[in-house]
């Protein structure tokens, strides 16, 4: 790779029915050297809106799971520095400057964690387990790969050291109850597929006790109680994802 390409960044996004977010996130990534979006054949106006931006490369690929979709996106990246964000995430001006400076300084780290600021209907949710939430969003392509057995909450394996950026990524995950509920149930079903591939079988303790534990841990130990009604909603829906996981695993085992 030439010296001129070393400090260039490929921005990557995977989408499905993101007409609410897509233009804002494209404009938010105006500082990357190329932007590639892998869409899972959206049925709303997502693709139509993407096509308004001639500099954005659009790839459409049938969705199998989040890991395979991310790997498809990586295959199309021309530069080694990858900035991979979700359509409901936003980069502040301070974080943008930090990313640019980090890459230009030719850091020895292979990847960077971003701490995330979780937004609940436009307002900051301070607790409920989200206060320490972080993900790897910036990494060098030749020093990272996604674990193929992880179908949701993808795991990125890094060859080298991982740094942390100071400024937070803004995560607009919760916009309304039904959309977040659907997301949590869907995540639960994908997680069930992971467990099935590992040969796991559900039991009564997992089916009933683990969702209860998830709620109580998020609400009491992780201080969701201080988020008021918002905390109850988020802790409940996150526990629902656990319940959906084992309900789906039960169904799939019976269908075998």
GUDOGU-552480 format. One record per residue: residue number from 1; residue in three letters; chain; x, y, z of N, C-alpha, C in turn. Coordinates in pm, whole numbers. Atoms other than C-alpha are relative to their C-alpha. Last residue first. Layout:
# residues N
- resi,resn,chain,n.xx,n.yy,n.zz,ca.xx,ca.yy,ca.zz,c.xx,c.yy,c.zz
- NUM,Ala,A,X,Y,Z,X,Y,Z,X,Y,Z .
...
This chain:
# residues 256
- resi,resn,chain,n.xx,n.yy,n.zz,ca.xx,ca.yy,ca.zz,c.xx,c.yy,c.zz
- 256,Unk,A,-108,83,55,-3520,-3118,1432,-46,-143,-29 .
- 255,Unk,A,19,16,144,-3837,-2911,1476,104,-91,-65 .
- 254,Unk,A,117,86,23,-3841,-2961,1854,-20,-29,-147 .
- 253,Unk,A,-36,135,-45,-3486,-2825,1877,-116,-97,-22 .
- 252,Unk,A,-88,60,100,-3583,-2524,1664,43,-141,39 .
- 251,Unk,A,75,30,124,-3884,-2439,1884,88,-72,-101 .
- 250,Unk,A,93,109,-29,-3685,-2466,2206,-74,-42,-125 .
- 249,Unk,A,-84,120,-8,-3406,-2249,2061,-86,-123,30 .
- 248,Unk,A,-34,40,137,-3669,-1993,1959,86,-126,-1 .
- 247,Unk,A,125,44,60,-3811,-1977,2312,26,-50,-142 .
- 246,Unk,A,23,137,-43,-3455,-1966,2445,-134,-54,-48 .
- 245,Unk,A,-110,90,36,-3353,-1663,2244,-33,-144,34 .
- 244,Unk,A,22,38,140,-3691,-1491,2277,106,-99,-47 .
- 243,Unk,A,115,91,3,-3651,-1493,2657,-24,-51,-143 .
- 242,Unk,A,-47,126,-57,-3303,-1339,2627,-112,-105,-3 .
- 241,Unk,A,-89,59,101,-3436,-1069,2392,54,-135,48 .
- 240,Unk,A,86,67,99,-3720,-1005,2636,84,-67,-108 .
- 239,Unk,A,33,132,-57,-3460,-929,2904,-87,-80,-97 .
- 238,Unk,A,-125,76,8,-3328,-646,2683,-19,-140,59 .
- 237,Unk,A,-18,43,138,-3686,-529,2638,130,-77,-20 .
- 236,Unk,A,99,102,38,-3752,-524,3013,26,-52,-142 .
- 235,Unk,A,-38,124,-71,-3427,-342,3095,-97,-113,-34 .
- 234,Unk,A,-120,56,62,-3501,-81,2828,40,-132,65 .
- 233,Unk,A,27,42,138,-3860,-19,2940,120,-69,-61 .
- 232,Unk,A,87,119,-5,-3781,-14,3313,-23,-53,-141 .
- 231,Unk,A,-80,113,-44,-3491,225,3255,-80,-129,5 .
- 230,Unk,A,-84,41,112,-3704,464,3053,83,-122,35 .
- 229,Unk,A,84,81,89,-3959,472,3335,80,-50,-119 .
- 228,Unk,A,144,-15,-10,-3692,598,3575,-76,-95,-91 .
- 227,Unk,A,49,-51,129,-3332,599,3452,-151,10,-3 .
- 226,Unk,A,-20,-145,4,-3208,570,3813,-38,61,-136 .
- 225,Unk,A,100,-63,-86,-3361,221,3844,11,152,-3 .
- 224,Unk,A,111,-42,84,-3145,116,3549,-110,70,78 .
- 223,Unk,A,59,-129,-39,-2857,113,3797,-108,52,-95 .
- 222,Unk,A,-48,-94,100,-2643,-166,3647,-78,132,4 .
- 221,Unk,A,-146,-4,-6,-2689,-373,3963,56,105,-95 .
- 220,Unk,A,-51,-26,-135,-3058,-290,4002,152,15,3 .
- 219,Unk,A,81,-100,-70,-3223,-256,3660,57,37,137 .
- 218,Unk,A,-3,-129,70,-2963,-428,3442,-70,109,82 .
- 217,Unk,A,-139,-45,5,-2902,-714,3688,9,138,-65 .
- 216,Unk,A,-40,-46,-132,-3272,-748,3767,143,53,1 .
- 215,Unk,A,75,-121,-39,-3372,-763,3401,51,55,133 .
- 214,Unk,A,-41,-110,89,-3098,-1005,3296,-69,130,40 .
- 213,Unk,A,-132,-47,-45,-3163,-1228,3600,46,120,-83 .
- 212,Unk,A,22,-71,-127,-3531,-1250,3510,132,57,52 .
- 211,Unk,A,62,-131,27,-3442,-1333,3148,-24,81,126 .
- 210,Unk,A,-97,-90,62,-3197,-1602,3274,-61,135,-40 .
- 209,Unk,A,-85,-73,-94,-3439,-1757,3521,94,99,-67 .
- 208,Unk,A,69,-90,-92,-3726,-1858,3295,95,88,82 .
- 207,Unk,A,119,-58,60,-3589,-2025,2982,-64,105,90 .
- 206,Unk,A,-39,-102,97,-3239,-2083,3120,-123,75,-51 .
- 205,Unk,A,-75,-104,-70,-3365,-2263,3431,38,113,-95 .
- 204,Unk,A,94,-89,-71,-3630,-2455,3237,73,116,67 .
- 203,Unk,A,55,65,-119,-3378,-2600,2994,-83,104,75 .
- 202,Unk,A,57,-84,-107,-3278,-2517,2640,-39,-83,121 .
- 201,Unk,A,142,30,-16,-3044,-2731,2431,-55,82,116 .
- 200,Unk,A,63,-34,-127,-2705,-2628,2297,-148,-36,0 .
- 199,Unk,A,59,118,-61,-2548,-2814,2005,-68,27,132 .
- 198,Unk,A,-93,51,-101,-2314,-2530,1911,-53,-126,69 .
- 197,Unk,A,-119,47,70,-2507,-2469,1589,103,-57,97 .
- 196,Unk,A,35,125,66,-2824,-2448,1798,120,-59,-71 .
- 195,Unk,A,0,105,-102,-2666,-2185,2021,-32,-136,-60 .
- 194,Unk,A,-137,22,-45,-2581,-1964,1725,7,-117,97 .
- 193,Unk,A,-64,75,108,-2932,-2010,1585,146,-30,34 .
- 192,Unk,A,45,138,-12,-3075,-1901,1920,64,-88,-108 .
- 191,Unk,A,-82,61,-104,-2864,-1586,1903,-37,-146,20 .
- 190,Unk,A,-131,26,60,-3030,-1504,1572,93,-66,102 .
- 189,Unk,A,14,112,92,-3371,-1547,1737,132,-34,-69 .
- 188,Unk,A,17,123,-77,-3278,-1324,2029,-8,-123,-89 .
- 187,Unk,A,-132,35,-52,-3149,-1053,1798,-6,-131,77 .
- 186,Unk,A,-77,51,113,-3485,-1060,1620,141,-41,44 .
- 185,Unk,A,52,135,30,-3675,-1027,1948,81,-63,-114 .
- 184,Unk,A,-42,89,-107,-3455,-732,2050,-46,-144,-23 .
- 183,Unk,A,-145,21,9,-3498,-558,1715,47,-100,104 .
- 182,Unk,A,-24,87,116,-3874,-606,1714,149,-32,-14 .
- 181,Unk,A,47,134,-37,-3892,-459,2065,27,-99,-113 .
- 180,Unk,A,-104,57,-86,-3679,-162,1959,-37,-141,43 .
- 179,Unk,A,-118,27,83,-3911,-92,1665,112,-62,84 .
- 178,Unk,A,20,114,89,-4223,-133,1881,124,-34,-83 .
- 177,Unk,A,9,129,-69,-4113,90,2168,-4,-117,-99 .
- 176,Unk,A,135,30,-47,-3998,393,1971,-5,-145,50 .
- 175,Unk,A,83,-109,49,-3671,567,1882,-147,-19,42 .
- 174,Unk,A,142,6,-41,-3428,354,2082,-74,123,-51 .
- 173,Unk,A,59,131,20,-3094,290,1910,-150,-3,29 .
- 172,Unk,A,144,-26,-3,-2977,647,1861,-77,-131,-19 .
- 171,Unk,A,76,116,47,-2613,569,1952,-150,26,18 .
- 170,Unk,A,140,-19,-41,-2378,867,1980,-85,-109,-65 .
- 169,Unk,A,87,17,116,-2012,766,1961,-144,9,49 .
- 168,Unk,A,99,106,15,-1815,897,2257,-74,5,-134 .
- 167,Unk,A,135,-54,21,-1494,1097,2268,-98,-111,-39 .
- 166,Unk,A,51,-75,-116,-1179,955,2425,-145,43,-17 .
- 165,Unk,A,15,-141,32,-1087,686,2175,-74,70,114 .
- 164,Unk,A,133,-54,-31,-966,358,2315,-2,147,-38 .
- 163,Unk,A,5,-124,-75,-673,149,2190,-144,41,29 .
- 162,Unk,A,125,-75,20,-655,-215,2086,2,123,89 .
- 161,Unk,A,55,-70,-116,-319,-388,2043,-125,79,-37 .
- 160,Unk,A,-71,-119,-46,-235,-641,1776,-71,64,116 .
- 159,Unk,A,-141,37,-10,-415,-900,1564,79,126,38 .
- 158,Unk,A,-102,-98,38,-779,-819,1635,140,-58,21 .
- 157,Unk,A,-128,44,-54,-1070,-1063,1636,109,92,-54 .
- 156,Unk,A,-113,-34,86,-1403,-890,1576,129,-41,70 .
- 155,Unk,A,-126,-5,-73,-1705,-1053,1737,115,22,-97 .
- 154,Unk,A,-117,57,67,-2044,-978,1587,128,20,81 .
- 153,Unk,A,-101,-57,-89,-2331,-893,1819,137,-55,-41 .
- 152,Unk,A,47,-130,-48,-2537,-1130,1601,97,48,107 .
- 151,Unk,A,99,-48,97,-2443,-1432,1390,-55,137,36 .
- 150,Unk,A,81,-101,-69,-2118,-1518,1571,-96,63,-101 .
- 149,Unk,A,104,67,-79,-1986,-1844,1421,-88,98,78 .
- 148,Unk,A,112,44,84,-1796,-1661,1143,-114,-64,79 .
- 147,Unk,A,17,142,-27,-1570,-1468,1381,-127,-49,-68 .
- 146,Unk,A,118,34,-77,-1504,-1130,1217,-11,-152,17 .
- 145,Unk,A,99,80,71,-1152,-1047,1104,-116,-33,94 .
- 144,Unk,A,126,30,-67,-887,-791,1191,-86,-94,-84 .
- 143,Unk,A,-30,50,-134,-527,-697,1121,-126,-37,77 .
- 142,Unk,A,-92,113,9,-538,-645,745,37,-59,136 .
- 141,Unk,A,59,116,68,-851,-432,774,92,-122,0 .
- 140,Unk,A,-75,25,122,-705,-189,1026,-47,-133,-60 .
- 139,Unk,A,-102,105,-3,-964,-86,1281,70,-12,-135 .
- 138,Unk,A,-110,-42,86,-1217,179,1384,110,-106,10 .
- 137,Unk,A,58,-60,120,-1556,76,1525,107,44,-102 .
- 136,Unk,A,-108,-35,93,-1464,-159,1806,-64,51,-128 .
- 135,Unk,A,-18,88,115,-1753,-143,2050,122,42,-80 .
- 134,Unk,A,-102,-39,98,-1822,7,2392,10,-106,-109 .
- 133,Unk,A,12,63,132,-2103,13,2648,110,49,-95 .
- 132,Unk,A,-135,46,37,-1985,123,2994,1,-66,-138 .
- 131,Unk,A,-100,-100,-38,-2287,340,3084,143,-41,-35 .
- 130,Unk,A,-60,-64,118,-2527,123,2884,116,92,34 .
- 129,Unk,A,-101,85,61,-2612,-121,3164,73,63,-117 .
- 128,Unk,A,63,120,58,-2938,49,3259,98,-91,-73 .
- 127,Unk,A,-33,123,-72,-2753,381,3318,-57,-122,-74 .
- 126,Unk,A,-128,-3,-70,-2729,725,3155,41,-133,64 .
- 125,Unk,A,29,99,-102,-2995,718,2886,131,-27,73 .
- 124,Unk,A,-106,89,-46,-2932,1042,2697,-51,-93,109 .
- 123,Unk,A,-59,-41,-127,-3238,1194,2532,97,-107,50 .
- 122,Unk,A,-70,-128,10,-3343,1177,2165,64,49,128 .
- 121,Unk,A,89,-100,57,-3602,903,2209,62,140,6 .
- 120,Unk,A,136,52,-16,-3359,710,2431,-96,109,-45 .
- 119,Unk,A,107,-99,4,-2999,783,2326,-136,-68,2 .
- 118,Unk,A,128,57,41,-2710,559,2430,-110,104,12 .
- 117,Unk,A,100,-74,-77,-2372,734,2442,-137,-42,-51 .
- 116,Unk,A,122,-51,64,-2118,486,2313,-93,68,100 .
- 115,Unk,A,108,4,-98,-1756,419,2402,-122,65,-63 .
- 114,Unk,A,78,-122,-16,-1553,363,2087,-98,-24,114 .
- 113,Unk,A,134,3,-57,-1285,95,2101,-60,140,-3 .
- 112,Unk,A,39,-91,-108,-993,128,1867,-143,-26,44 .
- 111,Unk,A,143,-30,-6,-803,-107,1637,-29,90,119 .
- 110,Unk,A,67,61,116,-456,-214,1525,-148,36,-6 .
- 109,Unk,A,116,83,-34,-269,20,1760,-67,-52,-127 .
- 108,Unk,A,-43,141,0,72,139,1637,-114,-93,40 .
- 107,Unk,A,1,70,-128,-72,478,1546,48,-144,-15 .
- 106,Unk,A,-55,134,25,17,638,1214,19,-76,131 .
- 105,Unk,A,-119,14,-85,-48,993,1337,66,-137,-12 .
- 104,Unk,A,-112,-74,59,-282,1044,1042,128,-15,80 .
- 103,Unk,A,-44,69,122,-516,770,1165,122,69,-62 .
- 102,Unk,A,-51,133,-35,-543,907,1518,56,-72,-123 .
- 101,Unk,A,-132,-17,-60,-580,1268,1401,64,-135,30 .
- 100,Unk,A,-91,-49,105,-868,1180,1168,142,12,54 .
- 99,Unk,A,-21,109,96,-1045,974,1436,103,40,-104 .
- 98,Unk,A,-84,99,-67,-1000,1243,1703,31,-118,-93 .
- 97,Unk,A,-136,-53,-4,-1132,1513,1471,96,-101,62 .
- 96,Unk,A,-49,-4,139,-1443,1305,1401,145,48,-5 .
- 95,Unk,A,-40,137,32,-1487,1234,1772,55,-7,-142 .
- 94,Unk,A,-121,30,-79,-1486,1607,1845,51,-140,-29 .
- 93,Unk,A,-113,-71,61,-1729,1679,1560,130,-31,74 .
- 92,Unk,A,-5,-143,-33,-1966,1412,1691,121,64,-67 .
- 91,Unk,A,-133,-41,-44,-2005,1080,1511,1,151,25 .
- 90,Unk,A,-47,-129,51,-2355,941,1484,135,34,64 .
- 89,Unk,A,-108,-59,-77,-2499,590,1518,46,131,-66 .
- 88,Unk,A,57,-79,-110,-2840,474,1393,107,59,91 .
- 87,Unk,A,77,-113,53,-2706,363,1053,-59,88,111 .
- 86,Unk,A,138,35,32,-2444,147,1220,-75,126,-44 .
- 85,Unk,A,102,-44,-95,-2075,226,1206,-138,-44,-47 .
- 84,Unk,A,124,77,21,-1768,64,1052,-102,46,103 .
- 83,Unk,A,89,-60,-99,-1465,292,1011,-138,-60,-25 .
- 82,Unk,A,144,21,13,-1203,82,832,-72,71,115 .
- 81,Unk,A,70,-47,-119,-840,181,781,-150,-7,-24 .
- 80,Unk,A,-22,90,-112,-693,-44,513,-66,46,129 .
- 79,Unk,A,-102,-52,-90,-839,128,210,8,-85,126 .
- 78,Unk,A,-126,-23,71,-1021,-19,-89,113,46,90 .
- 77,Unk,A,-79,-114,-49,-1314,-171,101,134,10,-72 .
- 76,Unk,A,8,-111,96,-1535,-401,-108,85,120,41 .
- 75,Unk,A,-57,42,129,-1440,-720,75,3,113,-101 .
- 74,Unk,A,-146,-8,-6,-1505,-548,408,66,-36,-132 .
- 73,Unk,A,-38,-141,4,-1871,-494,317,152,15,0 .
- 72,Unk,A,24,-45,137,-1917,-862,240,44,145,-16 .
- 71,Unk,A,-113,50,78,-1758,-943,577,-14,36,-148 .
- 70,Unk,A,-115,-87,-27,-2010,-717,748,122,-46,-80 .
- 69,Unk,A,27,-128,66,-2298,-900,582,116,97,21 .
- 68,Unk,A,-25,17,143,-2153,-1238,679,-22,131,-75 .
- 67,Unk,A,-142,24,24,-2129,-1128,1042,29,-12,-149 .
- 66,Unk,A,-75,-124,-8,-2476,-973,1057,148,-19,-32 .
- 65,Unk,A,-23,-38,-139,-2658,-1281,933,91,122,0 .
- 64,Unk,A,-2,131,-66,-2800,-1418,610,20,20,150 .
- 63,Unk,A,-42,13,-140,-2907,-1095,440,-7,-145,46 .
- 62,Unk,A,102,63,-83,-2924,-1092,62,54,-26,140 .
- 61,Unk,A,-31,140,-29,-2665,-855,-81,-107,-57,92 .
- 60,Unk,A,116,69,-57,-2697,-512,-238,30,-149,12 .
- 59,Unk,A,-6,144,28,-2385,-300,-280,-124,-63,61 .
- 58,Unk,A,108,84,-52,-2406,79,-300,18,-143,-47 .
- 57,Unk,A,10,128,72,-2093,291,-341,-106,-86,67 .
- 56,Unk,A,21,116,-88,-2145,647,-217,-15,-125,-86 .
- 55,Unk,A,-131,43,-50,-1992,920,-435,-10,-122,93 .
- 54,Unk,A,-79,72,102,-2311,955,-640,135,-51,51 .
- 53,Unk,A,-139,-33,-31,-2524,1043,-334,93,-77,-93 .
- 52,Unk,A,-11,-146,13,-2892,1055,-438,145,46,21 .
- 51,Unk,A,-36,-31,139,-2863,679,-491,5,150,-27 .
- 50,Unk,A,-144,21,17,-2861,631,-114,44,44,-139 .
- 49,Unk,A,-70,-110,-65,-3208,786,-90,151,-12,-16 .
- 48,Unk,A,29,-122,77,-3359,547,-343,76,119,57 .
- 47,Unk,A,-83,7,122,-3189,255,-168,-19,125,-85 .
- 46,Unk,A,-143,-5,-31,-3339,348,171,87,6,-125 .
- 45,Unk,A,-69,-92,91,-3687,429,41,151,8,22 .
- 44,Unk,A,45,-139,-15,-3861,125,196,81,88,-96 .
- 43,Unk,A,131,-13,64,-3831,-242,96,-58,141,18 .
- 42,Unk,A,100,-75,-75,-3459,-270,166,-130,14,-79 .
- 41,Unk,A,121,-15,82,-3271,-530,-34,-113,64,80 .
- 40,Unk,A,64,133,8,-3016,-618,236,-134,7,-72 .
- 39,Unk,A,142,-1,-33,-2802,-307,177,-60,-138,-24 .
- 38,Unk,A,51,130,41,-2423,-293,187,-144,-11,50 .
- 37,Unk,A,119,46,-72,-2316,70,199,-44,-133,-57 .
- 36,Unk,A,63,116,62,-1965,180,100,-116,-45,88 .
- 35,Unk,A,110,49,-82,-1821,523,176,-71,-110,-76 .
- 34,Unk,A,102,70,79,-1483,633,47,-105,-52,96 .
- 33,Unk,A,-49,-6,137,-1223,880,173,-86,-80,-97 .
- 32,Unk,A,-71,121,41,-1409,944,500,37,10,-148 .
- 31,Unk,A,-146,-14,-9,-1486,1303,608,76,-125,-44 .
- 30,Unk,A,-52,-77,114,-1850,1321,492,152,11,0 .
- 29,Unk,A,-126,63,40,-1945,1042,733,64,72,-119 .
- 28,Unk,A,-85,5,-118,-2219,1245,909,139,-57,-33 .
- 27,Unk,A,-56,-135,-19,-2371,1325,570,95,5,119 .
- 26,Unk,A,-88,-25,115,-2415,954,503,67,137,14 .
- 25,Unk,A,-126,70,-25,-2550,905,858,97,16,-117 .
- 24,Unk,A,-74,-64,-109,-2810,1178,814,133,-69,25 .
- 23,Unk,A,-60,-124,49,-2919,1051,474,84,68,109 .
- 22,Unk,A,-106,16,98,-2964,694,597,64,131,-46 .
- 21,Unk,A,-137,-35,-41,-3143,740,926,99,25,-113 .
- 20,Unk,A,2,-102,-105,-3519,737,871,139,53,30 .
- 19,Unk,A,30,-129,62,-3488,554,538,-2,113,102 .
- 18,Unk,A,-55,-108,-84,-3312,271,722,-29,138,-59 .
- 17,Unk,A,110,-90,-35,-3505,-25,584,43,108,99 .
- 16,Unk,A,127,55,43,-3211,-265,588,-110,91,54 .
- 15,Unk,A,133,-57,-19,-2858,-135,608,-111,-96,-39 .
- 14,Unk,A,94,98,53,-2491,-222,650,-141,49,34 .
- 13,Unk,A,130,8,-68,-2250,71,681,-76,-118,-61 .
- 12,Unk,A,89,111,35,-1881,104,595,-127,4,84 .
- 11,Unk,A,117,6,-87,-1650,407,586,-93,-110,-47 .
- 10,Unk,A,123,49,63,-1315,348,421,-110,-3,105 .
- 9,Unk,A,100,75,-76,-1037,565,564,-115,-41,-92 .
- 8,Unk,A,136,-15,53,-717,693,409,-95,-96,71 .
- 7,Unk,A,81,-79,-91,-400,733,612,-143,23,-50 .
- 6,Unk,A,-10,49,-138,-202,455,448,-96,71,95 .
- 5,Unk,A,120,76,-36,-324,539,97,-3,-43,146 .
- 4,Unk,A,118,-87,12,-75,820,29,-128,-71,40 .
- 3,Unk,A,4,-89,-116,211,606,164,-125,87,-2 .
- 2,Unk,A,-79,-122,10,137,342,-98,-17,86,123 .
- 1,Unk,A,85,-120,0,0,0,0,88,125,0 .
